[in-house]
Structure formats: C-alpha cells, structure tokens
Amino acid sequence: MGKCKNITRLLSDALDRPLTAGEWVSVGLHLPTCSGCRNYRKHIGLLRAASREVSGLDGAGEVRPEE
C-alpha cells in the first residue's frame, strides 16, 4: 500500500505543479499494474473539471464571462 500512497500523492501533486521526470517514471511504471491508482487518477480529473465548471473558472484559471 505504501507504493499506492506515494503514487496517489504524486497524481494529486501533478494537478498543482509539474512533476519531475523521475516522478513521472514512477507513476508510469505503477499505473499499468494498479487499477486502484488508475481509478484515482480518473476521479481526481473528474472532480477538478466539475469544480472548475461550478466555480466559473476556465482551464487557465481565469473567470469566464457571464453567458
């Protein structure tokens, strides 16, 4: 479980900062063998998209004009 804890932390970190090459290698080697971490990556992406939609922010973090 320690490996998954590290990978999920890196996946979360990747939303806020660029990961190093070594961090991406760790993630890339782990994800093909772990459905739990793949599901985590999918869900945090969905949550981020939903929160941006609700908050009115676009992908660049800027407020969208009223429609």
Secondary structure, DSSP 8 states (H G I E B T S, - for coil): -HHHHHHHHHHHHTTTS---HHHHHHHHHHGGG-HHHHHHHHHHHHHHHHHHHHHTB-TTS-B----
